[in-house]
Amino acid sequence: MLRLSDHAIKMMEQRLRIEKQRTYQANKVVDNLHHKYFFQHIFQPKR
């Protein structure tokens, strides 16, 4: 019983860590996209 709960806790921690990494990477991608469109908007005059 104790071992099972320990395992469950470890799984939860692992899942949380993975979710954190995924959200961090997604935020980085979004930031990069924002930068790209921002600079395009600045440097390319509107047609």
mmCIF file of the N, C-alpha and C atoms, coordinates in Angstrom:
data_MODEL
# 
_entry.id   MODEL 
# 
loop_
_atom_site.group_PDB 
_atom_site.id 
_atom_site.type_symbol 
_atom_site.label_atom_id 
_atom_site.label_alt_id 
_atom_site.label_comp_id 
_atom_site.label_asym_id 
_atom_site.label_entity_id 
_atom_site.label_seq_id 
_atom_site.pdbx_PDB_ins_code 
_atom_site.Cartn_x 
_atom_site.Cartn_y 
_atom_site.Cartn_z 
_atom_site.occupancy 
_atom_site.B_iso_or_equiv 
_atom_site.pdbx_formal_charge 
_atom_site.auth_seq_id 
_atom_site.auth_comp_id 
_atom_site.auth_asym_id 
_atom_site.auth_atom_id 
_atom_site.pdbx_PDB_model_num 
ATOM 1   N N  . MET A 1 1  ? 0.840  -1.204 0.000   1.00 0.00 ? 1  MET A N  1 
ATOM 2   C CA . MET A 1 1  ? 0.000  0.000  0.000   1.00 0.00 ? 1  MET A CA 1 
ATOM 3   C C  . MET A 1 1  ? 0.879  1.260  0.000   1.00 0.00 ? 1  MET A C  1 
ATOM 4   N N  . LEU A 1 2  ? 1.859  1.275  0.892   1.00 0.00 ? 2  LEU A N  1 
ATOM 5   C CA . LEU A 1 2  ? 2.746  2.435  0.966   1.00 0.00 ? 2  LEU A CA 1 
ATOM 6   C C  . LEU A 1 2  ? 3.518  2.596  -0.333  1.00 0.00 ? 2  LEU A C  1 
ATOM 7   N N  . ARG A 1 3  ? 4.030  1.472  -0.863  1.00 0.00 ? 3  ARG A N  1 
ATOM 8   C CA . ARG A 1 3  ? 4.803  1.531  -2.098  1.00 0.00 ? 3  ARG A CA 1 
ATOM 9   C C  . ARG A 1 3  ? 3.927  2.057  -3.233  1.00 0.00 ? 3  ARG A C  1 
ATOM 10  N N  . LEU A 1 4  ? 2.682  1.619  -3.256  1.00 0.00 ? 4  LEU A N  1 
ATOM 11  C CA . LEU A 1 4  ? 1.778  2.061  -4.317  1.00 0.00 ? 4  LEU A CA 1 
ATOM 12  C C  . LEU A 1 4  ? 1.593  3.578  -4.254  1.00 0.00 ? 4  LEU A C  1 
ATOM 13  N N  . SER A 1 5  ? 1.357  4.105  -3.047  1.00 0.00 ? 5  SER A N  1 
ATOM 14  C CA . SER A 1 5  ? 1.157  5.549  -2.924  1.00 0.00 ? 5  SER A CA 1 
ATOM 15  C C  . SER A 1 5  ? 2.437  6.292  -3.309  1.00 0.00 ? 5  SER A C  1 
ATOM 16  N N  . ASP A 1 6  ? 3.591  5.761  -2.913  1.00 0.00 ? 6  ASP A N  1 
ATOM 17  C CA . ASP A 1 6  ? 4.858  6.382  -3.314  1.00 0.00 ? 6  ASP A CA 1 
ATOM 18  C C  . ASP A 1 6  ? 4.955  6.440  -4.834  1.00 0.00 ? 6  ASP A C  1 
ATOM 19  N N  . HIS A 1 7  ? 4.616  5.322  -5.475  1.00 0.00 ? 7  HIS A N  1 
ATOM 20  C CA . HIS A 1 7  ? 4.673  5.275  -6.932  1.00 0.00 ? 7  HIS A CA 1 
ATOM 21  C C  . HIS A 1 7  ? 3.722  6.317  -7.530  1.00 0.00 ? 7  HIS A C  1 
ATOM 22  N N  . ALA A 1 8  ? 2.516  6.406  -6.964  1.00 0.00 ? 8  ALA A N  1 
ATOM 23  C CA . ALA A 1 8  ? 1.535  7.365  -7.477  1.00 0.00 ? 8  ALA A CA 1 
ATOM 24  C C  . ALA A 1 8  ? 2.070  8.787  -7.345  1.00 0.00 ? 8  ALA A C  1 
ATOM 25  N N  . ILE A 1 9  ? 2.689  9.074  -6.198  1.00 0.00 ? 9  ILE A N  1 
ATOM 26  C CA . ILE A 1 9  ? 3.238  10.422 -5.989  1.00 0.00 ? 9  ILE A CA 1 
ATOM 27  C C  . ILE A 1 9  ? 4.320  10.705 -7.019  1.00 0.00 ? 9  ILE A C  1 
ATOM 28  N N  . LYS A 1 10 ? 5.183  9.718  -7.259  1.00 0.00 ? 10 LYS A N  1 
ATOM 29  C CA . LYS A 1 10 ? 6.253  9.914  -8.246  1.00 0.00 ? 10 LYS A CA 1 
ATOM 30  C C  . LYS A 1 10 ? 5.658  10.172 -9.626  1.00 0.00 ? 10 LYS A C  1 
ATOM 31  N N  . MET A 1 11 ? 4.631  9.416  -9.980  1.00 0.00 ? 11 MET A N  1 
ATOM 32  C CA . MET A 1 11 ? 4.009  9.608  -11.289 1.00 0.00 ? 11 MET A CA 1 
ATOM 33  C C  . MET A 1 11 ? 3.427  11.020 -11.402 1.00 0.00 ? 11 MET A C  1 
ATOM 34  N N  . MET A 1 12 ? 2.763  11.464 -10.336 1.00 0.00 ? 12 MET A N  1 
ATOM 35  C CA . MET A 1 12 ? 2.186  12.806 -10.342 1.00 0.00 ? 12 MET A CA 1 
ATOM 36  C C  . MET A 1 12 ? 3.274  13.859 -10.524 1.00 0.00 ? 12 MET A C  1 
ATOM 37  N N  . GLU A 1 13 ? 4.382  13.710 -9.772  1.00 0.00 ? 13 GLU A N  1 
ATOM 38  C CA . GLU A 1 13 ? 5.473  14.679 -9.884  1.00 0.00 ? 13 GLU A CA 1 
ATOM 39  C C  . GLU A 1 13 ? 6.031  14.690 -11.300 1.00 0.00 ? 13 GLU A C  1 
ATOM 40  N N  . GLN A 1 14 ? 6.201  13.483 -11.873 1.00 0.00 ? 14 GLN A N  1 
ATOM 41  C CA . GLN A 1 14 ? 6.740  13.402 -13.232 1.00 0.00 ? 14 GLN A CA 1 
ATOM 42  C C  . GLN A 1 14 ? 5.798  14.110 -14.210 1.00 0.00 ? 14 GLN A C  1 
ATOM 43  N N  . ARG A 1 15 ? 4.497  13.858 -14.048 1.00 0.00 ? 15 ARG A N  1 
ATOM 44  C CA . ARG A 1 15 ? 3.529  14.472 -14.956 1.00 0.00 ? 15 ARG A CA 1 
ATOM 45  C C  . ARG A 1 15 ? 3.569  15.992 -14.818 1.00 0.00 ? 15 ARG A C  1 
ATOM 46  N N  . LEU A 1 16 ? 3.654  16.473 -13.572 1.00 0.00 ? 16 LEU A N  1 
ATOM 47  C CA . LEU A 1 16 ? 3.715  17.920 -13.359 1.00 0.00 ? 16 LEU A CA 1 
ATOM 48  C C  . LEU A 1 16 ? 4.953  18.497 -14.028 1.00 0.00 ? 16 LEU A C  1 
ATOM 49  N N  . ARG A 1 17 ? 6.092  17.800 -13.865 1.00 0.00 ? 17 ARG A N  1 
ATOM 50  C CA . ARG A 1 17 ? 7.335  18.293 -14.462 1.00 0.00 ? 17 ARG A CA 1 
ATOM 51  C C  . ARG A 1 17 ? 7.190  18.363 -15.982 1.00 0.00 ? 17 ARG A C  1 
ATOM 52  N N  . ILE A 1 18 ? 6.613  17.314 -16.572 1.00 0.00 ? 18 ILE A N  1 
ATOM 53  C CA . ILE A 1 18 ? 6.447  17.282 -18.034 1.00 0.00 ? 18 ILE A CA 1 
ATOM 54  C C  . ILE A 1 18 ? 5.536  18.427 -18.473 1.00 0.00 ? 18 ILE A C  1 
ATOM 55  N N  . GLU A 1 19 ? 4.434  18.638 -17.733 1.00 0.00 ? 19 GLU A N  1 
ATOM 56  C CA . GLU A 1 19 ? 3.513  19.721 -18.090 1.00 0.00 ? 19 GLU A CA 1 
ATOM 57  C C  . GLU A 1 19 ? 4.221  21.062 -18.024 1.00 0.00 ? 19 GLU A C  1 
ATOM 58  N N  . LYS A 1 20 ? 5.038  21.255 -16.983 1.00 0.00 ? 20 LYS A N  1 
ATOM 59  C CA . LYS A 1 20 ? 5.762  22.523 -16.843 1.00 0.00 ? 20 LYS A CA 1 
ATOM 60  C C  . LYS A 1 20 ? 6.673  22.734 -18.043 1.00 0.00 ? 20 LYS A C  1 
ATOM 61  N N  . GLN A 1 21 ? 7.429  21.691 -18.411 1.00 0.00 ? 21 GLN A N  1 
ATOM 62  C CA . GLN A 1 21 ? 8.333  21.804 -19.557 1.00 0.00 ? 21 GLN A CA 1 
ATOM 63  C C  . GLN A 1 21 ? 7.550  22.127 -20.819 1.00 0.00 ? 21 GLN A C  1 
ATOM 64  N N  . ARG A 1 22 ? 6.412  21.443 -20.997 1.00 0.00 ? 22 ARG A N  1 
ATOM 65  C CA . ARG A 1 22 ? 5.637  21.641 -22.223 1.00 0.00 ? 22 ARG A CA 1 
ATOM 66  C C  . ARG A 1 22 ? 5.130  23.081 -22.296 1.00 0.00 ? 22 ARG A C  1 
ATOM 67  N N  . THR A 1 23 ? 4.593  23.595 -21.190 1.00 0.00 ? 23 THR A N  1 
ATOM 68  C CA . THR A 1 23 ? 4.078  24.960 -21.213 1.00 0.00 ? 23 THR A CA 1 
ATOM 69  C C  . THR A 1 23 ? 5.216  25.943 -21.447 1.00 0.00 ? 23 THR A C  1 
ATOM 70  N N  . TYR A 1 24 ? 6.395  25.667 -20.860 1.00 0.00 ? 24 TYR A N  1 
ATOM 71  C CA . TYR A 1 24 ? 7.549  26.556 -21.055 1.00 0.00 ? 24 TYR A CA 1 
ATOM 72  C C  . TYR A 1 24 ? 7.930  26.600 -22.527 1.00 0.00 ? 24 TYR A C  1 
ATOM 73  N N  . GLN A 1 25 ? 8.012  25.421 -23.154 1.00 0.00 ? 25 GLN A N  1 
ATOM 74  C CA . GLN A 1 25 ? 8.373  25.372 -24.574 1.00 0.00 ? 25 GLN A CA 1 
ATOM 75  C C  . GLN A 1 25 ? 7.315  26.077 -25.418 1.00 0.00 ? 25 GLN A C  1 
ATOM 76  N N  . ALA A 1 26 ? 6.049  25.859 -25.104 1.00 0.00 ? 26 ALA A N  1 
ATOM 77  C CA . ALA A 1 26 ? 4.975  26.501 -25.867 1.00 0.00 ? 26 ALA A CA 1 
ATOM 78  C C  . ALA A 1 26 ? 5.078  28.018 -25.741 1.00 0.00 ? 26 ALA A C  1 
ATOM 79  N N  . ASN A 1 27 ? 5.353  28.502 -24.525 1.00 0.00 ? 27 ASN A N  1 
ATOM 80  C CA . ASN A 1 27 ? 5.491  29.947 -24.340 1.00 0.00 ? 27 ASN A CA 1 
ATOM 81  C C  . ASN A 1 27 ? 6.661  30.484 -25.144 1.00 0.00 ? 27 ASN A C  1 
ATOM 82  N N  . LYS A 1 28 ? 7.766  29.720 -25.178 1.00 0.00 ? 28 LYS A N  1 
ATOM 83  C CA . LYS A 1 28 ? 8.920  30.164 -25.951 1.00 0.00 ? 28 LYS A CA 1 
ATOM 84  C C  . LYS A 1 28 ? 8.555  30.259 -27.427 1.00 0.00 ? 28 LYS A C  1 
ATOM 85  N N  . VAL A 1 29 ? 7.847  29.257 -27.939 1.00 0.00 ? 29 VAL A N  1 
ATOM 86  C CA . VAL A 1 29 ? 7.450  29.268 -29.354 1.00 0.00 ? 29 VAL A CA 1 
ATOM 87  C C  . VAL A 1 29 ? 6.564  30.480 -29.632 1.00 0.00 ? 29 VAL A C  1 
ATOM 88  N N  . VAL A 1 30 ? 5.611  30.734 -28.732 1.00 0.00 ? 30 VAL A N  1 
ATOM 89  C CA . VAL A 1 30 ? 4.710  31.878 -28.916 1.00 0.00 ? 30 VAL A CA 1 
ATOM 90  C C  . VAL A 1 30 ? 5.507  33.173 -28.916 1.00 0.00 ? 30 VAL A C  1 
ATOM 91  N N  . ASP A 1 31 ? 6.467  33.283 -27.987 1.00 0.00 ? 31 ASP A N  1 
ATOM 92  C CA . ASP A 1 31 ? 7.306  34.484 -27.944 1.00 0.00 ? 31 ASP A CA 1 
ATOM 93  C C  . ASP A 1 31 ? 8.049  34.663 -29.263 1.00 0.00 ? 31 ASP A C  1 
ATOM 94  N N  . ASN A 1 32 ? 8.621  33.577 -29.778 1.00 0.00 ? 32 ASN A N  1 
ATOM 95  C CA . ASN A 1 32 ? 9.361  33.674 -31.039 1.00 0.00 ? 32 ASN A CA 1 
ATOM 96  C C  . ASN A 1 32 ? 8.441  34.134 -32.167 1.00 0.00 ? 32 ASN A C  1 
ATOM 97  N N  . LEU A 1 33 ? 7.232  33.583 -32.207 1.00 0.00 ? 33 LEU A N  1 
ATOM 98  C CA . LEU A 1 33 ? 6.292  33.987 -33.253 1.00 0.00 ? 33 LEU A CA 1 
ATOM 99  C C  . LEU A 1 33 ? 5.962  35.465 -33.124 1.00 0.00 ? 33 LEU A C  1 
ATOM 100 N N  . HIS A 1 34 ? 5.711  35.912 -31.885 1.00 0.00 ? 34 HIS A N  1 
ATOM 101 C CA . HIS A 1 34 ? 5.400  37.323 -31.675 1.00 0.00 ? 34 HIS A CA 1 
ATOM 102 C C  . HIS A 1 34 ? 6.541  38.195 -32.177 1.00 0.00 ? 34 HIS A C  1 
ATOM 103 N N  . HIS A 1 35 ? 7.773  37.798 -31.836 1.00 0.00 ? 35 HIS A N  1 
ATOM 104 C CA . HIS A 1 35 ? 8.931  38.574 -32.280 1.00 0.00 ? 35 HIS A CA 1 
ATOM 105 C C  . HIS A 1 35 ? 8.974  38.638 -33.805 1.00 0.00 ? 35 HIS A C  1 
ATOM 106 N N  . LYS A 1 36 ? 8.763  37.486 -34.437 1.00 0.00 ? 36 LYS A N  1 
ATOM 107 C CA . LYS A 1 36 ? 8.861  37.434 -35.893 1.00 0.00 ? 36 LYS A CA 1 
ATOM 108 C C  . LYS A 1 36 ? 7.845  38.395 -36.522 1.00 0.00 ? 36 LYS A C  1 
ATOM 109 N N  . TYR A 1 37 ? 6.576  38.280 -36.096 1.00 0.00 ? 37 TYR A N  1 
ATOM 110 C CA . TYR A 1 37 ? 5.548  39.108 -36.712 1.00 0.00 ? 37 TYR A CA 1 
ATOM 111 C C  . TYR A 1 37 ? 5.743  40.576 -36.349 1.00 0.00 ? 37 TYR A C  1 
ATOM 112 N N  . PHE A 1 38 ? 6.212  40.815 -35.123 1.00 0.00 ? 38 PHE A N  1 
ATOM 113 C CA . PHE A 1 38 ? 6.465  42.189 -34.688 1.00 0.00 ? 38 PHE A CA 1 
ATOM 114 C C  . PHE A 1 38 ? 7.487  42.850 -35.602 1.00 0.00 ? 38 PHE A C  1 
ATOM 115 N N  . PHE A 1 39 ? 8.626  42.160 -35.813 1.00 0.00 ? 39 PHE A N  1 
ATOM 116 C CA . PHE A 1 39 ? 9.687  42.748 -36.635 1.00 0.00 ? 39 PHE A CA 1 
ATOM 117 C C  . PHE A 1 39 ? 9.249  42.858 -38.092 1.00 0.00 ? 39 PHE A C  1 
ATOM 118 N N  . GLN A 1 40 ? 8.513  41.866 -38.576 1.00 0.00 ? 40 GLN A N  1 
ATOM 119 C CA . GLN A 1 40 ? 8.008  41.966 -39.951 1.00 0.00 ? 40 GLN A CA 1 
ATOM 120 C C  . GLN A 1 40 ? 7.126  43.206 -40.080 1.00 0.00 ? 40 GLN A C  1 
ATOM 121 N N  . HIS A 1 41 ? 6.278  43.413 -39.085 1.00 0.00 ? 41 HIS A N  1 
ATOM 122 C CA . HIS A 1 41 ? 5.357  44.548 -39.110 1.00 0.00 ? 41 HIS A CA 1 
ATOM 123 C C  . HIS A 1 41 ? 6.135  45.862 -39.124 1.00 0.00 ? 41 HIS A C  1 
ATOM 124 N N  . ILE A 1 42 ? 7.211  45.906 -38.347 1.00 0.00 ? 42 ILE A N  1 
ATOM 125 C CA . ILE A 1 42 ? 7.991  47.149 -38.263 1.00 0.00 ? 42 ILE A CA 1 
ATOM 126 C C  . ILE A 1 42 ? 8.748  47.395 -39.564 1.00 0.00 ? 42 ILE A C  1 
ATOM 127 N N  . PHE A 1 43 ? 9.474  46.369 -40.037 1.00 0.00 ? 43 PHE A N  1 
ATOM 128 C CA . PHE A 1 43 ? 10.426 46.592 -41.122 1.00 0.00 ? 43 PHE A CA 1 
ATOM 129 C C  . PHE A 1 43 ? 9.782  46.546 -42.499 1.00 0.00 ? 43 PHE A C  1 
ATOM 130 N N  . GLN A 1 44 ? 8.598  45.928 -42.598 1.00 0.00 ? 44 GLN A N  1 
ATOM 131 C CA . GLN A 1 44 ? 7.940  45.899 -43.909 1.00 0.00 ? 44 GLN A CA 1 
ATOM 132 C C  . GLN A 1 44 ? 6.811  46.924 -43.921 1.00 0.00 ? 44 GLN A C  1 
ATOM 133 N N  . PRO A 1 45 ? 6.883  47.902 -44.797 1.00 0.00 ? 45 PRO A N  1 
ATOM 134 C CA . PRO A 1 45 ? 5.798  48.892 -44.868 1.00 0.00 ? 45 PRO A CA 1 
ATOM 135 C C  . PRO A 1 45 ? 4.506  48.243 -45.354 1.00 0.00 ? 45 PRO A C  1 
ATOM 136 N N  . LYS A 1 46 ? 3.393  48.806 -44.915 1.00 0.00 ? 46 LYS A N  1 
ATOM 137 C CA . LYS A 1 46 ? 2.102  48.249 -45.324 1.00 0.00 ? 46 LYS A CA 1 
ATOM 138 C C  . LYS A 1 46 ? 1.873  48.498 -46.805 1.00 0.00 ? 46 LYS A C  1 
ATOM 139 N N  . ARG A 1 47 ? 1.255  47.525 -47.442 1.00 0.00 ? 47 ARG A N  1 
ATOM 140 C CA . ARG A 1 47 ? 1.006  47.665 -48.877 1.00 0.00 ? 47 ARG A CA 1 
ATOM 141 C C  . ARG A 1 47 ? -0.411 48.160 -49.128 1.00 0.00 ? 47 ARG A C  1 
# 
